[in-house]
Amino acid sequence: MFPCGIICGKKNDAIVMGRILNMSRYGFLIETDCSFNVGETLSIIASPGREVDGYDLSDSYQGLVRWGQPDESSLMGMYSVGIELAVPIESPEVEMHN
């Protein structure tokens, strides 16, 4: 889990704080105090220099909200949001041995 910023153009380009709980090359599961509608386009700003499971997340990512729901079991955010990334994150390079 690590912090991120979320920018949604429909919310006057305000930056909302969240935490990435889970990730794959294709998307993020984010916990936040802001609810988003399915179909909204978001920009996710990860922490500079952050690397998770070999993925370099020191960039910003565009994604589409695929689902969102209140998360009453959460200790930090009130909503869980599933984001599908517009462009998959590059795979960590695997070192080839000859």
Secondary structure, DSSP 8 states (H G I E B T S, - for coil): -EEEEEEEGGGTT-EEEEEEEEEETTEEEEEESS---TT-EEEEE--TT-EETTEE--SEEEEEEEEEEE-TT-SS-SEEEEEEESS-----------
